[in-house]
Amino acid sequence: MNRFVYGCLVVLATSLMGSSFAIGKMGLTYISPFLLVGLRFTLAGSIMVLWVKKKRLPSSIRNWSRVFTIGLFQTAAVMGCIFLSLRTITAGESSILTFINPLLVVILGTLFLNLKYRLYQWIGVMIGCLGVTVTLGFHLQLKSGTLFGLGAGLSWAIATILVKKWGFRFDIWALTAYQMLFGGLLLLLLSITIETPKFMLNTESILIVLYLAIMGSIVQFATWYYLLSLGDPGKISAFLFLAPFFGVLSGWAILGEIVQWYVYLGGLFIFIGIFLVNWTPSINPQK
């Protein structure tokens, strides 16, 4: 692929990931958190299910339960934690904490999948953890939103491990569609049971839901999975460090958020850590 086109697709995918935090925070003005994210993924999943209906679907109840479990962590837990975090912290801070997930994947992969990582990848984990500490402002008085942001990153890491373990059993597009649908339905159920659903119906609230469902979910997932299909997923995943950058940038540009200096410094450490975890150095053959 032309490098310019490839770069544009990388920017498109990661900017949609990052900007969804700011757009989501705007939506909280009109819609309660679980209802907003439930509508987003139920709508996105339903549209994708119509598109993948002719593709290979899970063939057993056990495999359907695996898809449901992935949806529980990848969509319901991740997005539920993100939108709860936005109640008390900025969109930029939430995006930085959420995107520590590649660092957590290294730890979980070692513990549960017996994966082996190089020294520089473990150094990346330590730099990323330092970045989280800096992002929190060098203190232990954490806001509830901070804990929810970390919970989103942990849930995403668990989902990644599950996809690595089970993903070969499914058509990737069918898995994406149904995990979003199942996760969205779970979030709607949570909206009914643990919050007082609120939806102020107006043009802006409708546009926010449509943007999050179509651009922030379908286009984002489709673009990212297409990029992953082009080459080494480890190398391509290194570009995920751009998503928190766009999260902070969109929070400033759209919401006028003021982010403290240490958040940027912590974010820099996290970006370096994520890069080291995903970096595959070239090896020159011996003559």
C-alpha positions in Angstrom: 0.0 0.0 0.0 1.1 3.6 -0.7 2.7 4.9 2.5 0.7 8.1 2.4 -2.6 6.1 2.3 -1.3 3.8 5.0 -0.5 6.8 7.2 -3.9 8.3 6.6 -5.6 5.1 7.6 -3.5 4.9 10.8 -4.4 8.5 11.7 -8.1 7.9 10.9 -8.3 4.8 13.1 -6.4 6.3 16.1 -8.0 9.7 15.9 -11.4 8.1 16.0 -10.4 6.0 19.0 -9.1 9.1 20.8 -11.8 11.6 19.8 -14.5 9.2 21.0 -13.6 10.2 24.6 -14.4 13.9 24.0 -17.5 13.2 22.0 -18.7 10.7 24.6 -18.2 13.3 27.3 -20.4 15.7 25.3 -23.0 13.0 25.2 -23.1 12.7 29.0 -24.8 16.1 29.0 -27.9 14.6 27.4 -27.7 10.8 28.0 -26.9 8.8 31.1 -23.6 6.9 30.8 -24.7 3.2 30.4 -27.6 4.2 28.2 -25.3 6.2 25.9 -22.7 3.5 25.5 -25.4 0.8 25.3 -27.1 2.6 22.4 -23.8 3.1 20.7 -22.7 -0.5 20.6 -26.2 -2.1 20.1 -26.7 0.1 17.1 -23.2 -0.5 15.7 -23.4 -4.3 16.4 -26.9 -4.5 14.8 -25.6 -2.8 11.6 -22.6 -5.1 11.4 -24.6 -8.2 12.1 -26.6 -7.5 9.0 -23.4 -7.1 7.1 -21.8 -10.4 8.3 -24.8 -12.6 8.2 -23.4 -14.6 5.3 -20.0 -15.1 7.0 -19.0 -18.1 9.1 -20.7 -17.9 12.5 -19.9 -19.8 15.7 -21.1 -23.4 15.4 -21.8 -24.3 19.0 -23.2 -22.9 22.3 -19.7 -23.1 23.8 -18.3 -20.9 21.0 -21.2 -18.4 21.3 -20.5 -18.2 25.0 -16.9 -17.3 24.2 -18.1 -14.5 21.9 -20.4 -13.3 24.7 -17.4 -13.4 27.2 -15.3 -11.3 24.8 -18.2 -8.8 24.4 -18.5 -8.7 28.2 -14.9 -7.5 28.6 -14.1 -5.8 25.3 -17.3 -3.8 25.0 -19.4 -3.8 28.2 -16.6 -3.6 30.8 -14.2 -1.3 28.8 -16.8 1.2 27.6 -18.8 1.1 30.9 -15.6 2.0 32.8 -14.6 4.7 30.3 -18.0 6.5 30.5 -18.1 6.2 34.3 -14.5 7.7 34.4 -15.6 10.7 32.3 -17.8 11.8 35.2 -14.9 12.9 37.3 -11.7 13.1 35.1 -11.0 14.7 31.8 -11.3 12.9 28.4 -7.5 13.2 28.0 -6.8 11.5 31.3 -9.3 8.8 30.7 -7.9 8.0 27.2 -4.3 7.8 28.6 -5.3 5.4 31.4 -7.4 3.3 29.1 -4.6 2.9 26.5 -2.2 1.3 29.0 -3.8 -2.0 27.9 -0.8 -3.1 25.7 1.4 -2.9 28.8 -1.1 -5.0 30.8 -1.2 -7.6 28.0 2.5 -8.3 28.5 1.9 -9.1 32.1 -1.3 -11.1 31.6 0.2 -12.9 28.5 3.2 -14.0 30.6 1.0 -15.2 33.5 -1.8 -17.0 31.6 -0.5 -17.8 28.1 3.2 -18.5 28.9 4.3 -15.9 26.3 7.9 -14.8 26.3 9.0 -11.2 26.0 12.3 -9.5 25.5 14.1 -7.3 28.1 13.3 -4.1 26.3 9.6 -5.1 26.3 9.7 -5.5 30.1 11.5 -2.1 30.3 8.6 -0.8 28.3 6.2 -2.2 31.0 8.1 -0.5 33.8 8.3 2.9 31.9 4.5 2.6 31.2 3.8 1.9 34.9 5.9 5.0 35.8 3.8 6.9 33.3 0.6 5.9 35.1 2.1 7.1 38.4 3.1 10.4 36.9 -0.3 10.8 35.2 -2.0 10.4 38.6 0.0 13.4 39.9 2.5 11.6 42.1 -0.1 11.0 44.8 -2.3 8.3 46.0 -5.5 10.3 46.5 -7.2 8.8 43.4 -10.5 9.9 42.0 -13.1 7.3 41.2 -12.7 8.2 37.5 -9.0 7.3 37.7 -9.9 3.8 39.0 -12.5 3.4 36.3 -10.0 4.5 33.7 -7.5 1.8 34.9 -10.4 -0.7 35.0 -11.0 0.0 31.3 -7.4 -0.7 30.4 -7.4 -3.9 32.4 -10.7 -5.1 30.8 -9.3 -4.4 27.4 -6.1 -6.3 28.2 -8.2 -9.3 29.4 -10.3 -9.2 26.2 -7.1 -9.1 24.1 -5.8 -12.2 25.9 -9.2 -14.0 25.2 -9.1 -13.0 21.6 -5.5 -14.4 21.3 -6.7 -17.6 22.9 -10.0 -18.1 21.1 -9.9 -15.8 18.0 -8.8 -18.5 15.6 -12.2 -20.2 16.1 -14.1 -17.3 14.5 -14.4 -15.1 11.4 -12.9 -11.9 12.8 -15.7 -9.7 11.3 -18.5 -11.9 12.8 -16.7 -11.9 16.1 -16.4 -8.1 16.1 -20.1 -7.6 15.2 -21.5 -10.0 17.8 -19.2 -9.0 20.6 -20.3 -5.4 20.1 -24.0 -6.4 20.0 -23.8 -8.6 23.1 -21.8 -5.9 24.9 -24.2 -3.2 23.9 -27.2 -5.2 25.1 -25.4 -5.9 28.5 -24.9 -2.1 28.8 -28.5 -1.4 28.1 -29.5 -3.9 30.8 -27.1 -2.2 33.3 -28.7 1.1 32.3 -32.1 -0.2 33.4 -30.9 -1.8 36.6 -28.2 0.4 38.1 -28.8 3.9 36.9 -31.8 6.2 36.2 -31.9 6.2 32.4 -31.9 9.7 30.9 -32.2 10.7 27.2 -32.7 14.4 26.3 -33.9 13.9 22.7 -32.6 16.7 20.5 -30.5 17.1 17.3 -27.2 17.2 19.2 -27.8 14.0 21.2 -28.9 12.1 18.1 -25.8 13.2 16.2 -23.6 12.2 19.1 -25.1 8.6 19.2 -24.8 8.3 15.4 -21.2 9.5 15.4 -20.2 7.1 18.2 -22.0 4.2 16.6 -20.9 4.7 13.0 -17.6 6.6 13.1 -16.4 5.7 16.6 -17.3 2.0 16.3 -17.9 0.6 12.9 -15.4 2.8 10.9 -12.9 2.6 13.7 -13.0 -1.2 14.0 -13.1 -1.8 10.2 -10.1 0.5 9.6 -8.0 -0.9 12.4 -8.7 -4.6 11.6 -7.9 -3.8 7.9 -4.6 -2.4 9.0 -3.9 -5.5 11.1 -4.6 -7.7 8.1 -1.8 -5.9 6.1 1.2 -7.0 8.2 2.7 -7.8 11.6 0.1 -7.0 14.3 2.9 -6.3 16.8 4.4 -3.6 14.6 1.1 -2.1 13.7 -0.1 -2.0 17.3 2.8 0.3 18.1 0.7 3.1 16.5 -1.9 2.7 19.3 0.2 5.3 21.3 -1.3 7.9 19.0 -4.8 7.3 20.4 -4.2 8.9 23.8 -2.6 11.8 22.1 -5.7 12.3 20.0 -7.7 11.9 23.2 -5.9 14.7 24.9 -5.9 16.9 21.7 -9.7 16.4 21.1 -10.5 17.1 24.8 -8.6 20.4 24.5 -10.0 21.3 21.0 -13.6 20.2 21.5 -14.2 20.6 25.3 -11.6 23.2 26.2 -10.2 21.0 28.9 -7.1 22.2 30.8 -4.8 19.3 31.4 -2.0 19.6 34.0 1.6 19.4 32.9 2.2 16.1 34.6 -0.5 14.4 32.6 1.4 15.2 29.4 4.6 14.0 31.0 3.0 10.8 32.2 1.4 10.3 28.8 4.9 10.6 27.2 6.2 7.8 29.4 3.2 5.7 28.6 3.7 6.2 24.8 7.4 5.3 25.1 6.4 2.2 27.1 3.8 1.1 24.6 6.3 1.6 21.7 8.9 -0.6 23.4 6.4 -3.3 24.2 5.3 -3.5 20.5 8.7 -2.7 18.8 10.4 -5.4 16.8 14.0 -4.4 16.1 15.4 -5.3 12.7 18.3 -7.8 12.8 21.1 -7.6 10.3 22.2 -11.1 9.1 25.7 -12.0 9.9 28.1 -12.0 6.9 
